[in-house]
Amino acid sequence: MECRLIVAQASAEAGARIGAVRAEHLALIGPMAEAGELLLGVPLLDAAGGFRGSLMLVSTEAAERYLDREPFRRNGIWRSHAVQAFRIAPLPYRPLPCGALPAQATHTVALARDGQDAGAPARRLAVREAHLGRVRPAAEAGTLALGGAILDAPGGRMCGSMAITAHPTLEQAQAWWAEDPYMTGGVWREVSWHATRFAPLPYRALPGGE
């Protein structure tokens, strides 16, 4: 399933101002999750739990309307944001966590960029089946909460990945991904890591999920 990946960077004042805007933000994204327009919405946190931005997966049709209304964008909680085409890998995911908001981070986000050289597409293709063979049982077990490919254009070529795993520390996530064919095969050349946690939103089942 193709959708839009929105990655936002927090402003310098976000920590002091986010409390006044969070309720309006949740009032927007809750109904969107229930309607299937918001597939995922999580904060990007630093190792100490500080807010450093947001990661949102929004249906293609709803993305522009969502950004127009997003309180974090309109009230300066976000300093900047980028929108990219994204395709969710059809894996046997468990339902996204929907209990009480955890006090600490429970998961780790990996935002990976493939190489930009001429051989990059061939490297990804060469190990893609081995990668899928590793992440499929991880999705079944709940280790991989969600993953997929960043595209260079709508309907375009895979040029990176985004994945969320049930590792409460960045070090645990990095050690787990270090054994993946996308790492050992030289597909991912730059990876940024972020702690995160899930708010209790009424998400629909992910493509391929239970």
C-alpha positions in Angstrom: 0.0 0.0 0.0 1.4 3.4 -1.0 0.9 6.4 1.3 2.8 9.5 2.4 5.5 9.5 5.0 5.8 12.8 6.8 8.8 13.4 9.0 8.8 16.6 11.0 11.6 18.2 12.9 10.8 20.0 16.2 11.3 23.7 16.7 13.6 24.9 19.5 10.5 26.0 21.5 8.6 22.7 21.0 9.3 21.3 24.5 7.8 24.3 26.2 4.8 24.8 23.9 3.7 21.3 22.9 1.6 20.8 26.0 -0.8 23.6 25.0 -1.3 22.1 21.5 -1.3 18.3 22.2 -5.0 18.0 22.8 -5.9 19.7 19.5 -3.4 17.5 17.7 -4.9 14.3 19.2 -8.4 15.6 18.3 -7.4 15.8 14.7 -5.5 12.5 14.3 -7.9 10.3 16.4 -10.7 10.5 13.9 -8.3 10.2 11.0 -7.0 6.9 12.5 -10.5 5.6 12.9 -11.3 6.5 9.3 -8.2 4.8 8.0 -6.6 8.1 6.8 -3.9 8.0 9.4 -2.0 4.7 9.3 0.5 5.7 12.0 1.5 8.7 14.0 4.3 8.6 16.6 6.7 11.1 18.2 10.4 11.1 17.5 12.2 11.2 20.8 15.8 11.5 21.9 17.4 9.0 24.2 16.2 11.0 27.2 12.6 11.1 26.0 12.7 14.7 24.7 10.4 15.5 21.8 12.4 16.0 18.6 9.7 15.7 15.9 6.9 13.5 14.5 6.6 10.7 12.1 3.2 10.3 10.4 1.9 7.9 7.7 -1.1 9.4 6.0 -3.2 8.1 3.1 -2.2 9.8 -0.2 -5.7 11.4 -0.5 -5.6 12.9 3.0 -2.0 14.1 3.2 -2.5 17.7 2.0 -5.6 18.2 4.0 -3.9 16.8 7.1 -1.0 19.1 6.8 -3.2 22.1 6.3 -4.9 21.3 9.6 -2.1 19.9 11.7 -1.8 22.0 14.9 1.9 21.1 15.4 2.6 22.7 12.0 0.3 25.7 12.4 1.5 26.5 15.9 5.2 26.2 15.4 5.8 22.9 17.2 7.4 21.7 14.0 10.3 23.7 12.6 10.1 21.9 9.2 8.7 18.8 7.6 9.3 16.6 4.6 6.8 14.5 2.7 7.8 11.4 0.7 6.0 8.5 -1.0 6.1 5.4 1.1 5.0 1.8 0.5 4.1 -0.3 3.5 5.5 -3.8 3.3 2.6 -6.4 3.3 3.7 -8.4 6.3 1.8 -10.2 9.1 1.9 -7.4 11.5 0.3 -7.5 14.9 -2.2 -4.7 15.8 -0.4 -1.5 16.7 -0.1 -0.9 20.5 -3.3 0.9 21.7 -3.1 0.7 25.5 -2.3 3.6 27.9 0.5 5.9 26.8 3.8 4.6 28.1 5.8 6.8 30.3 9.0 5.9 28.5 10.0 4.9 25.0 9.0 1.3 24.0 10.1 1.2 20.3 12.8 2.5 18.0 12.4 4.1 14.5 15.0 3.5 11.9 15.0 6.0 8.9 17.4 4.6 6.4 18.8 5.9 3.1 20.2 3.7 0.3 23.3 4.7 -1.5 23.0 7.2 -4.3 25.5 5.5 -6.6 24.5 3.6 -9.8 24.8 0.2 -8.1 22.4 1.0 -5.3 19.2 -0.5 -6.9 21.0 -3.7 -7.7 22.4 -4.1 -4.1 18.8 -3.8 -2.7 17.4 -6.2 -5.2 20.2 -8.8 -4.5 19.3 -9.1 -0.8 15.7 -8.1 -0.8 14.3 -11.6 -0.5 16.7 -12.4 2.3 15.7 -9.2 4.1 12.0 -10.1 3.7 12.7 -13.6 5.0 14.1 -12.1 8.2 11.5 -9.4 8.8 8.4 -11.5 8.1 8.8 -13.7 11.2 9.8 -10.5 13.1 6.4 -9.0 12.2 4.6 -12.2 13.3 6.4 -12.0 16.6 5.7 -8.3 17.2 9.4 -7.3 17.0 8.7 -5.4 13.8 5.7 -3.1 14.3 5.7 -1.7 10.8 8.1 -1.3 7.9 8.3 -0.4 4.3 10.1 1.4 1.5 10.7 5.1 0.9 10.2 5.9 -2.8 11.9 8.5 -4.8 8.5 9.6 -6.3 4.9 8.4 -6.1 4.9 4.9 -7.7 8.7 5.2 -8.1 11.9 3.5 -7.2 12.8 2.3 -3.7 15.5 4.5 -2.2 15.3 3.9 1.5 13.4 2.4 4.3 11.4 3.2 7.5 10.9 0.6 10.1 9.7 0.6 13.7 10.9 -2.2 16.0 10.0 -3.1 19.6 13.3 -2.2 21.1 13.2 0.3 24.0 16.8 1.5 23.4 18.5 2.6 20.3 21.4 0.3 21.1 19.2 -2.8 21.1 17.6 -1.7 17.8 21.0 -1.1 16.2 22.3 -4.5 17.3 19.2 -6.2 15.8 19.4 -4.4 12.5 23.2 -5.0 12.2 22.5 -8.6 11.2 19.9 -7.7 8.5 20.8 -8.2 4.9 20.1 -4.5 4.1 23.0 -3.7 6.5 25.3 -6.5 5.8 24.7 -6.2 2.0 25.5 -2.5 2.0 22.0 -1.3 1.0 21.5 1.1 3.8 24.2 3.8 3.8 22.8 6.3 6.2 20.5 5.5 9.2 19.0 7.9 11.7 17.6 6.4 14.9 14.8 7.7 17.1 13.1 6.4 20.2 9.3 6.4 20.2 6.1 5.2 21.8 2.5 4.7 20.7 -0.4 6.8 21.7 -3.7 4.9 22.1 -5.3 5.7 18.7 -8.1 3.6 17.0 -5.9 2.4 14.1 -7.2 0.1 11.4 -5.3 -3.1 10.6 -2.1 -2.6 8.6 -1.9 -4.1 5.1 -1.1 -7.7 5.7 -1.7 -7.4 9.4 -4.1 -9.3 11.6 
